Amino acid sequence: VLTFAIAGIAIYYRLQPLWKEDKNAMVLASWNSTIGTAGIAQIVPCLPDYKVEYKGCQPVQCGRYILDRLVTEEEAAKLIMIAEKGMKLGGGGAGGNTILDLHSGQVSQGTKYSDVRKLA
């Protein structure tokens, strides 16, 4: 009984950050917000990595932008279908999560990446 009590306390304190509200977080829009056609923009500092890793290719300004209706419901359904099919082709092996890169057409398979066009 004491073991379960100690385990319960440990789990509570380990998971507590997941449901505590972050005092530094700024909510731009919640899931039920209606943004409209203008969108919501927020300027944020650019990461210092850009200055080191990408010399001569630094952004002038960095930010976040939220916009409703970027894609239609039909387009969203097609994107979900593409992602589901691609994710089914990957995975397994020694790797952790399956990674699908839609831009390059690569999917992780264990410790390597494969071309989804060749796997399909």
N, CA, C and O atoms as a GROMACS GRO file, in nm:
protein
  480
    1VAL      N    1   0.083  -0.119   0.000
    1VAL     CA    2   0.000   0.000   0.000
    1VAL      C    3   0.088   0.125   0.000
    1VAL      O    4   0.060   0.220  -0.073
    2LEU      N    5   0.193   0.124   0.081
    2LEU     CA    6   0.283   0.239   0.088
    2LEU      C    7   0.351   0.262  -0.046
    2LEU      O    8   0.371   0.377  -0.085
    3THR      N    9   0.386   0.155  -0.116
    3THR     CA   10   0.450   0.166  -0.247
    3THR      C   11   0.356   0.236  -0.346
    3THR      O   12   0.399   0.322  -0.422
    4PHE      N   13   0.228   0.198  -0.345
    4PHE     CA   14   0.131   0.260  -0.434
    4PHE      C   15   0.112   0.408  -0.400
    4PHE      O   16   0.096   0.491  -0.490
    5ALA      N   17   0.112   0.441  -0.273
    5ALA     CA   18   0.097   0.580  -0.230
    5ALA      C   19   0.215   0.663  -0.277
    5ALA      O   20   0.196   0.774  -0.327
    6ILE      N   21   0.336   0.612  -0.262
    6ILE     CA   22   0.455   0.684  -0.306
    6ILE      C   23   0.455   0.698  -0.458
    6ILE      O   24   0.488   0.804  -0.510
    7ALA      N   25   0.417   0.591  -0.529
    7ALA     CA   26   0.410   0.596  -0.675
    7ALA      C   27   0.305   0.698  -0.720
    7ALA      O   28   0.328   0.773  -0.815
    8GLY      N   29   0.190   0.702  -0.652
    8GLY     CA   30   0.086   0.799  -0.685
    8GLY      C   31   0.132   0.942  -0.666
    8GLY      O   32   0.103   1.028  -0.749
    9ILE      N   33   0.203   0.968  -0.557
    9ILE     CA   34   0.253   1.103  -0.531
    9ILE      C   35   0.357   1.142  -0.637
    9ILE      O   36   0.357   1.255  -0.686
   10ALA      N   37   0.445   1.048  -0.671
   10ALA     CA   38   0.547   1.075  -0.772
   10ALA      C   39   0.483   1.106  -0.908
   10ALA      O   40   0.524   1.199  -0.976
   11ILE      N   41   0.384   1.027  -0.946
   11ILE     CA   42   0.315   1.050  -1.073
   11ILE      C   43   0.244   1.184  -1.072
   11ILE      O   44   0.247   1.257  -1.171
   12TYR      N   45   0.179   1.219  -0.961
   12TYR     CA   46   0.109   1.347  -0.951
   12TYR      C   47   0.205   1.463  -0.975
   12TYR      O   48   0.176   1.552  -1.054
   13TYR      N   49   0.319   1.462  -0.906
   13TYR     CA   50   0.413   1.573  -0.920
   13TYR      C   51   0.483   1.573  -1.055
   13TYR      O   52   0.523   1.679  -1.104
   14ARG      N   53   0.498   1.456  -1.116
   14ARG     CA   54   0.560   1.447  -1.248
   14ARG      C   55   0.466   1.501  -1.356
   14ARG      O   56   0.511   1.567  -1.450
   15LEU      N   57   0.336   1.472  -1.345
   15LEU     CA   58   0.239   1.514  -1.446
   15LEU      C   59   0.178   1.650  -1.419
   15LEU      O   60   0.112   1.705  -1.507
   16GLN      N   61   0.198   1.706  -1.303
   16GLN     CA   62   0.137   1.833  -1.266
   16GLN      C   63   0.164   1.944  -1.367
   16GLN      O   64   0.072   2.021  -1.396
   17PRO      N   65   0.286   1.958  -1.423
   17PRO     CA   66   0.308   2.065  -1.522
   17PRO      C   67   0.219   2.054  -1.645
   17PRO      O   68   0.197   2.154  -1.713
   18LEU      N   69   0.168   1.934  -1.676
   18LEU     CA   70   0.084   1.916  -1.794
   18LEU      C   71  -0.052   1.984  -1.781
   18LEU      O   72  -0.109   2.025  -1.882
   19TRP      N   73  -0.104   1.995  -1.661
   19TRP     CA   74  -0.237   2.056  -1.646
   19TRP      C   75  -0.231   2.192  -1.577
   19TRP      O   76  -0.335   2.257  -1.564
   20LYS      N   77  -0.114   2.236  -1.532
   20LYS     CA   78  -0.102   2.369  -1.474
   20LYS      C   79  -0.096   2.473  -1.585
   20LYS      O   80  -0.037   2.448  -1.690
   21GLU      N   81  -0.155   2.585  -1.562
   21GLU     CA   82  -0.154   2.692  -1.661
   21GLU      C   83  -0.018   2.758  -1.663
   21GLU      O   84   0.036   2.791  -1.558
   22ASP      N   85   0.036   2.779  -1.782
   22ASP     CA   86   0.165   2.846  -1.797
   22ASP      C   87   0.143   2.997  -1.785
   22ASP      O   88   0.072   3.056  -1.867
   23LYS      N   89   0.202   3.058  -1.684
   23LYS     CA   90   0.183   3.201  -1.659
   23LYS      C   91   0.246   3.287  -1.768
   23LYS      O   92   0.206   3.402  -1.786
   24ASN      N   93   0.345   3.233  -1.840
   24ASN     CA   94   0.414   3.310  -1.944
   24ASN      C   95   0.352   3.291  -2.083
   24ASN      O   96   0.390   3.359  -2.178
   25ALA      N   97   0.256   3.198  -2.094
   25ALA     CA   98   0.196   3.170  -2.224
   25ALA      C   99   0.097   3.281  -2.264
   25ALA      O  100   0.023   3.333  -2.181
   26MET      N  101   0.099   3.314  -2.392
   26MET     CA  102   0.006   3.412  -2.445
   26MET      C  103  -0.083   3.341  -2.547
   26MET      O  104  -0.033   3.290  -2.648
   27VAL      N  105  -0.211   3.338  -2.522
   27VAL     CA  106  -0.304   3.270  -2.612
   27VAL      C  107  -0.344   3.368  -2.721
   27VAL      O  108  -0.403   3.473  -2.694
   28LEU      N  109  -0.312   3.334  -2.846
   28LEU     CA  110  -0.352   3.417  -2.958
   28LEU      C  111  -0.493   3.383  -3.004
   28LEU      O  112  -0.571   3.471  -3.041
   29ALA      N  113  -0.525   3.255  -3.000
   29ALA     CA  114  -0.658   3.211  -3.040
   29ALA      C  115  -0.683   3.075  -2.977
   29ALA      O  116  -0.593   2.991  -2.970
   30SER      N  117  -0.804   3.053  -2.932
   30SER     CA  118  -0.839   2.922  -2.878
   30SER      C  119  -0.906   2.840  -2.987
   30SER      O  120  -0.935   2.891  -3.095
   31TRP      N  121  -0.929   2.714  -2.960
   31TRP     CA  122  -0.982   2.624  -3.062
   31TRP      C  123  -1.119   2.667  -3.114
   31TRP      O  124  -1.154   2.635  -3.227
   32ASN      N  125  -1.196   2.740  -3.033
   32ASN     CA  126  -1.330   2.780  -3.078
   32ASN      C  127  -1.336   2.926  -3.122
   32ASN      O  128  -1.445   2.980  -3.138
   33SER      N  129  -1.220   2.989  -3.141
   33SER     CA  130  -1.217   3.128  -3.188
   33SER      C  131  -1.250   3.136  -3.337
   33SER      O  132  -1.220   3.044  -3.413
   34THR      N  133  -1.311   3.245  -3.376
   34THR     CA  134  -1.332   3.274  -3.517
   34THR      C  135  -1.239   3.390  -3.552
   34THR      O  136  -1.255   3.501  -3.501
   35ILE      N  137  -1.143   3.365  -3.638
   35ILE     CA  138  -1.039   3.462  -3.668
   35ILE      C  139  -1.082   3.559  -3.777
   35ILE      O  140  -1.051   3.678  -3.770
   36GLY      N  141  -1.151   3.510  -3.876
   36GLY     CA  142  -1.191   3.596  -3.987
   36GLY      C  143  -1.086   3.598  -4.096
   36GLY      O  144  -0.993   3.519  -4.095
   37THR      N  145  -1.102   3.690  -4.190
   37THR     CA  146  -1.014   3.694  -4.306
   37THR      C  147  -0.885   3.772  -4.282
   37THR      O  148  -0.788   3.752  -4.355
   38ALA      N  149  -0.881   3.858  -4.181
   38ALA     CA  150  -0.761   3.938  -4.156
   38ALA      C  151  -0.653   3.857  -4.085
   38ALA      O  152  -0.534   3.884  -4.104
   39GLY      N  153  -0.691   3.760  -4.004
   39GLY     CA  154  -0.594   3.680  -3.932
   39GLY      C  155  -0.541   3.752  -3.809
   39GLY      O  156  -0.576   3.867  -3.783
   40ILE      N  157  -0.457   3.683  -3.734
   40ILE     CA  158  -0.393   3.739  -3.615
   40ILE      C  159  -0.243   3.720  -3.632
   40ILE      O  160  -0.198   3.610  -3.663
   41ALA      N  161  -0.166   3.825  -3.612
   41ALA     CA  162  -0.021   3.818  -3.626
   41ALA      C  163   0.046   3.856  -3.494
   41ALA      O  164  -0.005   3.939  -3.420
   42GLN      N  165   0.160   3.795  -3.468
   42GLN     CA  166   0.239   3.829  -3.350
   42GLN      C  167   0.386   3.823  -3.391
   42GLN      O  168   0.432   3.722  -3.443
   43ILE      N  169   0.460   3.932  -3.369
   43ILE     CA  170   0.602   3.935  -3.397
   43ILE      C  171   0.676   3.874  -3.278
   43ILE      O  172   0.648   3.908  -3.163
   44VAL      N  173   0.769   3.784  -3.306
   44VAL     CA  174   0.849   3.720  -3.202
   44VAL      C  175   0.997   3.734  -3.239
   44VAL      O  176   1.030   3.749  -3.356
   45PRO      N  177   1.084   3.728  -3.140
   45PRO     CA  178   1.228   3.735  -3.171
   45PRO      C  179   1.270   3.614  -3.255
   45PRO      O  180   1.225   3.502  -3.232
   46CYS      N  181   1.357   3.638  -3.351
   46CYS     CA  182   1.411   3.528  -3.431
   46CYS      C  183   1.510   3.449  -3.347
   46CYS      O  184   1.577   3.505  -3.261
   47LEU      N  185   1.518   3.320  -3.370
   47LEU     CA  186   1.611   3.236  -3.297
   47LEU      C  187   1.755   3.273  -3.332
   47LEU      O  188   1.784   3.304  -3.448
   48PRO      N  189   1.844   3.270  -3.236
   48PRO     CA  190   1.984   3.303  -3.265
   48PRO      C  191   2.051   3.203  -3.358
   48PRO      O  192   2.155   3.234  -3.417
   49ASP      N  193   1.994   3.083  -3.373
   49ASP     CA  194   2.053   2.982  -3.462
   49ASP      C  195   2.065   3.032  -3.605
   49ASP      O  196   2.158   2.996  -3.676
   50TYR      N  197   1.971   3.116  -3.648
   50TYR     CA  198   1.976   3.168  -3.784
   50TYR      C  199   2.106   3.242  -3.809
   50TYR      O  200   2.162   3.233  -3.918
   51LYS      N  201   2.153   3.315  -3.712
   51LYS     CA  202   2.274   3.395  -3.728
   51LYS      C  203   2.398   3.307  -3.740
   51LYS      O  204   2.494   3.345  -3.807
   52VAL      N  205   2.396   3.190  -3.677
   52VAL     CA  206   2.512   3.103  -3.677
   52VAL      C  207   2.509   3.005  -3.795
   52VAL      O  208   2.606   2.996  -3.870
   53GLU      N  209   2.398   2.934  -3.810
   53GLU     CA  210   2.392   2.826  -3.908
   53GLU      C  211   2.364   2.872  -4.050
   53GLU      O  212   2.407   2.807  -4.146
   54TYR      N  213   2.294   2.982  -4.066
   54TYR     CA  214   2.250   3.023  -4.199
   54TYR      C  215   2.300   3.162  -4.233
   54TYR      O  216   2.222   3.255  -4.253
   55LYS      N  217   2.431   3.178  -4.238
   55LYS     CA  218   2.490   3.309  -4.266
   55LYS      C  219   2.440   3.361  -4.402
   55LYS      O  220   2.441   3.289  -4.502
   56GLY      N  221   2.397   3.486  -4.404
   56GLY     CA  222   2.347   3.548  -4.525
   56GLY      C  223   2.203   3.511  -4.558
   56GLY      O  224   2.150   3.554  -4.661
   57CYS      N  225   2.139   3.432  -4.472
   57CYS     CA  226   2.003   3.389  -4.499
   57CYS      C  227   1.916   3.410  -4.375
   57CYS      O  228   1.832   3.327  -4.342
   58GLN      N  229   1.938   3.522  -4.308
   58GLN     CA  230   1.861   3.551  -4.187
   58GLN      C  231   1.730   3.618  -4.224
   58GLN      O  232   1.726   3.701  -4.315
   59PRO      N  233   1.624   3.584  -4.154
   59PRO     CA  234   1.496   3.652  -4.178
   59PRO      C  235   1.503   3.796  -4.128
   59PRO      O  236   1.574   3.827  -4.032
   60VAL      N  237   1.430   3.883  -4.194
   60VAL     CA  238   1.422   4.022  -4.150
   60VAL      C  239   1.336   4.031  -4.025
   60VAL      O  240   1.364   4.111  -3.935
   61GLN      N  241   1.232   3.951  -4.020
   61GLN     CA  242   1.137   3.954  -3.909
   61GLN      C  243   1.080   3.814  -3.890
   61GLN      O  244   1.057   3.742  -3.988
   62CYS      N  245   1.058   3.775  -3.765
   62CYS     CA  246   0.999   3.645  -3.736
   62CYS      C  247   0.866   3.665  -3.665
   62CYS      O  248   0.846   3.765  -3.596
   63GLY      N  249   0.776   3.571  -3.682
   63GLY     CA  250   0.647   3.585  -3.616
   63GLY      C  251   0.559   3.464  -3.633
   63GLY      O  252   0.598   3.363  -3.692
   64ARG      N  253   0.440   3.477  -3.580
   64ARG     CA  254   0.336   3.374  -3.591
   64ARG      C  255   0.216   3.438  -3.659
   64ARG      O  256   0.190   3.558  -3.644
   65TYR      N  257   0.144   3.357  -3.734
   65TYR     CA  258   0.025   3.408  -3.802
   65TYR      C  259  -0.083   3.302  -3.797
   65TYR      O  260  -0.059   3.187  -3.831
   66ILE      N  261  -0.200   3.340  -3.754
   66ILE     CA  262  -0.313   3.248  -3.744
   66ILE      C  263  -0.420   3.295  -3.842
   66ILE      O  264  -0.455   3.413  -3.847
   67LEU      N  265  -0.471   3.200  -3.920
   67LEU     CA  266  -0.568   3.234  -4.022
   67LEU      C  267  -0.670   3.122  -4.034
   67LEU      O  268  -0.633   3.005  -4.045
   68ASP      N  269  -0.797   3.156  -4.030
   68ASP     CA  270  -0.904   3.058  -4.056
   68ASP      C  271  -0.912   3.032  -4.205
   68ASP      O  272  -0.879   3.117  -4.287
   69ARG      N  273  -0.957   2.913  -4.237
   69ARG     CA  274  -0.987   2.874  -4.374
   69ARG      C  275  -0.867   2.887  -4.469
   69ARG      O  276  -0.880   2.934  -4.582
   70LEU      N  277  -0.749   2.843  -4.421
   70LEU     CA  278  -0.632   2.841  -4.508
   70LEU      C  279  -0.652   2.739  -4.619
   70LEU      O  280  -0.612   2.762  -4.734
   71VAL      N  281  -0.714   2.627  -4.584
   71VAL     CA  282  -0.751   2.525  -4.683
   71VAL      C  283  -0.899   2.494  -4.664
   71VAL      O  284  -0.955   2.515  -4.556
   72THR      N  285  -0.960   2.443  -4.768
   72THR     CA  286  -1.101   2.404  -4.759
   72THR      C  287  -1.111   2.272  -4.682
   72THR      O  288  -1.010   2.205  -4.659
   73GLU      N  289  -1.232   2.235  -4.643
   73GLU     CA  290  -1.252   2.107  -4.575
   73GLU      C  291  -1.211   1.990  -4.664
   73GLU      O  292  -1.155   1.892  -4.616
   74GLU      N  293  -1.239   2.001  -4.795
   74GLU     CA  294  -1.201   1.895  -4.888
   74GLU      C  295  -1.049   1.884  -4.897
   74GLU      O  296  -0.995   1.773  -4.898
   75GLU      N  297  -0.980   1.998  -4.904
   75GLU     CA  298  -0.833   1.996  -4.910
   75GLU      C  299  -0.775   1.938  -4.781
   75GLU      O  300  -0.678   1.863  -4.785
   76ALA      N  301  -0.833   1.974  -4.667
   76ALA     CA  302  -0.787   1.920  -4.539
   76ALA      C  303  -0.804   1.769  -4.536
   76ALA      O  304  -0.716   1.697  -4.487
   77ALA      N  305  -0.917   1.719  -4.586
   77ALA     CA  306  -0.941   1.575  -4.590
   77ALA      C  307  -0.838   1.505  -4.679
   77ALA      O  308  -0.790   1.397  -4.645
   78LYS      N  309  -0.802   1.566  -4.792
   78LYS     CA  310  -0.701   1.509  -4.881
   78LYS      C  311  -0.564   1.507  -4.814
   78LYS      O  312  -0.490   1.410  -4.826
   79LEU      N  313  -0.530   1.616  -4.744
   79LEU     CA  314  -0.401   1.622  -4.674
   79LEU      C  315  -0.392   1.516  -4.565
   79LEU      O  316  -0.288   1.453  -4.546
   80ILE      N  317  -0.501   1.496  -4.493
   80ILE     CA  318  -0.505   1.392  -4.389
   80ILE      C  319  -0.488   1.255  -4.452
   80ILE      O  320  -0.415   1.171  -4.398
   81MET      N  321  -0.553   1.230  -4.565
   81MET     CA  322  -0.542   1.102  -4.634
   81MET      C  323  -0.398   1.077  -4.678
   81MET      O  324  -0.346   0.966  -4.663
   82ILE      N  325  -0.333   1.180  -4.734
   82ILE     CA  326  -0.194   1.167  -4.778
   82ILE      C  327  -0.104   1.134  -4.659
   82ILE      O  328  -0.018   1.047  -4.667
   83ALA      N  329  -0.125   1.205  -4.549
   83ALA     CA  330  -0.043   1.182  -4.429
   83ALA      C  331  -0.064   1.041  -4.374
   83ALA      O  332   0.033   0.974  -4.338
   84GLU      N  333  -0.188   0.996  -4.368
   84GLU     CA  334  -0.216   0.862  -4.316
   84GLU      C  335  -0.152   0.754  -4.403
   84GLU      O  336  -0.093   0.659  -4.352
   85LYS      N  337  -0.164   0.769  -4.536
   85LYS     CA  338  -0.104   0.670  -4.626
   85LYS      C  339   0.048   0.670  -4.614
   85LYS      O  340   0.110   0.564  -4.610
   86GLY      N  341   0.107   0.789  -4.607
   86GLY     CA  342   0.252   0.799  -4.595
   86GLY      C  343   0.303   0.743  -4.464
   86GLY      O  344   0.407   0.677  -4.461
   87MET      N  345   0.231   0.770  -4.355
   87MET     CA  346   0.274   0.721  -4.224
   87MET      C  347   0.267   0.568  -4.217
   87MET      O  348   0.347   0.506  -4.147
   88LYS      N  349   0.171   0.508  -4.288
   88LYS     CA  350   0.159   0.362  -4.288
   88LYS      C  351   0.277   0.296  -4.360
   88LYS      O  352   0.311   0.181  -4.331
   89LEU      N  353   0.341   0.369  -4.452
   89LEU     CA  354   0.456   0.315  -4.524
   89LEU      C  355   0.582   0.315  -4.440
   89LEU      O  356   0.674   0.237  -4.466
   90GLY      N  357   0.588   0.401  -4.340
   90GLY     CA  358   0.709   0.413  -4.257
   90GLY      C  359   0.696   0.339  -4.127
   90GLY      O  360   0.609   0.253  -4.109
   91GLY      N  361   0.787   0.374  -4.036
   91GLY     CA  362   0.783   0.318  -3.900
   91GLY      C  363   0.854   0.185  -3.888
   91GLY      O  364   0.918   0.137  -3.982
   92GLY      N  365   0.841   0.128  -3.771
   92GLY     CA  366   0.906   0.001  -3.743
   92GLY      C  367   1.055   0.017  -3.721
   92GLY      O  368   1.108   0.127  -3.729
   93GLY      N  369   1.121  -0.090  -3.693
   93GLY     CA  370   1.266  -0.088  -3.675
   93GLY      C  371   1.307  -0.024  -3.544
   93GLY      O  372   1.232  -0.024  -3.447
   94ALA      N  373   1.428   0.031  -3.543
   94ALA     CA  374   1.489   0.083  -3.420
   94ALA      C  375   1.448   0.227  -3.391
   94ALA      O  376   1.477   0.277  -3.282
   95GLY      N  377   1.383   0.292  -3.483
   95GLY     CA  378   1.349   0.433  -3.463
   95GLY      C  379   1.233   0.453  -3.368
   95GLY      O  380   1.164   0.359  -3.330
   96GLY      N  381   1.214   0.578  -3.330
   96GLY     CA  382   1.103   0.613  -3.241
   96GLY      C  383   0.980   0.645  -3.323
   96GLY      O  384   0.920   0.556  -3.384
   97ASN      N  385   0.942   0.771  -3.324
   97ASN     CA  386   0.824   0.815  -3.399
   97ASN      C  387   0.850   0.808  -3.549
   97ASN      O  388   0.963   0.824  -3.594
   98THR      N  389   0.744   0.785  -3.626
   98THR     CA  390   0.755   0.788  -3.771
   98THR      C  391   0.752   0.932  -3.817
   98THR      O  392   0.667   1.010  -3.773
   99ILE      N  393   0.845   0.968  -3.905
   99ILE     CA  394   0.853   1.104  -3.958
   99ILE      C  395   0.824   1.099  -4.106
   99ILE      O  396   0.887   1.023  -4.180
  100LEU      N  397   0.728   1.179  -4.151
  100LEU     CA  398   0.693   1.189  -4.292
  100LEU      C  399   0.721   1.332  -4.337
  100LEU      O  400   0.659   1.426  -4.289
  101ASP      N  401   0.815   1.347  -4.429
  101ASP     CA  402   0.849   1.479  -4.483
  101ASP      C  403   0.780   1.494  -4.618
  101ASP      O  404   0.826   1.438  -4.718
  102LEU      N  405   0.671   1.568  -4.620
  102LEU     CA  406   0.593   1.582  -4.744
  102LEU      C  407   0.671   1.658  -4.851
  102LEU      O  408   0.651   1.634  -4.970
  103HIS      N  409   0.758   1.749  -4.811
  103HIS     CA  410   0.833   1.829  -4.908
  103HIS      C  411   0.929   1.741  -4.989
  103HIS      O  412   0.936   1.752  -5.112
  104SER      N  413   1.004   1.654  -4.920
  104SER     CA  414   1.103   1.572  -4.989
  104SER      C  415   1.047   1.436  -5.032
  104SER      O  416   1.106   1.369  -5.116
  105GLY      N  417   0.934   1.394  -4.973
  105GLY     CA  418   0.878   1.264  -5.004
  105GLY      C  419   0.947   1.151  -4.930
  105GLY      O  420   0.942   1.036  -4.974
  106GLN      N  421   1.011   1.182  -4.818
  106GLN     CA  422   1.083   1.082  -4.739
  106GLN      C  423   1.002   1.042  -4.616
  106GLN      O  424   0.932   1.124  -4.558
  107VAL      N  425   1.013   0.915  -4.578
  107VAL     CA  426   0.948   0.865  -4.458
  107VAL      C  427   1.052   0.784  -4.380
  107VAL      O  428   1.130   0.709  -4.439
  108SER      N  429   1.052   0.799  -4.247
  108SER     CA  430   1.148   0.726  -4.166
  108SER      C  431   1.106   0.580  -4.156
  108SER      O  432   0.989   0.546  -4.140
  109GLN      N  433   1.206   0.494  -4.165
  109GLN     CA  434   1.187   0.350  -4.150
  109GLN      C  435   1.301   0.298  -4.065
  109GLN      O  436   1.410   0.270  -4.115
  110GLY      N  437   1.275   0.285  -3.936
  110GLY     CA  438   1.381   0.240  -3.846
  110GLY      C  439   1.489   0.347  -3.833
  110GLY      O  440   1.463   0.455  -3.779
  111THR      N  441   1.611   0.319  -3.882
  111THR     CA  442   1.722   0.413  -3.871
  111THR      C  443   1.753   0.483  -4.003
  111THR      O  444   1.853   0.554  -4.012
  112LYS      N  445   1.669   0.465  -4.104
  112LYS     CA  446   1.696   0.529  -4.234
  112LYS      C  447   1.568   0.594  -4.287
  112LYS      O  448   1.460   0.578  -4.230
  113TYR      N  449   1.582   0.666  -4.396
  113TYR     CA  450   1.467   0.728  -4.464
  113TYR      C  451   1.451   0.665  -4.600
  113TYR      O  452   1.549   0.630  -4.666
  114SER      N  453   1.326   0.652  -4.644
  114SER     CA  454   1.296   0.593  -4.774
  114SER      C  455   1.206   0.686  -4.852
  114SER      O  456   1.132   0.765  -4.794
  115ASP      N  457   1.212   0.676  -4.983
  115ASP     CA  458   1.129   0.756  -5.073
  115ASP      C  459   0.989   0.693  -5.078
  115ASP      O  460   0.974   0.578  -5.119
  116VAL      N  461   0.887   0.769  -5.038
  116VAL     CA  462   0.750   0.712  -5.035
  116VAL      C  463   0.702   0.677  -5.175
  116VAL      O  464   0.619   0.587  -5.190
  117ARG      N  465   0.751   0.746  -5.277
  117ARG     CA  466   0.709   0.714  -5.415
  117ARG      C  467   0.754   0.574  -5.457
  117ARG      O  468   0.687   0.507  -5.535
  118LYS      N  469   0.869   0.530  -5.405
  118LYS     CA  470   0.918   0.396  -5.436
  118LYS      C  471   0.850   0.288  -5.352
  118LYS      O  472   0.844   0.172  -5.392
  119LEU      N  473   0.799   0.328  -5.233
  119LEU     CA  474   0.734   0.232  -5.145
  119LEU      C  475   0.588   0.209  -5.181
  119LEU      O  476   0.533   0.102  -5.154
  120ALA      N  477   0.525   0.308  -5.241
  120ALA     CA  478   0.380   0.302  -5.267
  120ALA      C  479   0.347   0.206  -5.379
  120ALA      O  480   0.230   0.189  -5.413
   0.00000   0.00000   0.00000
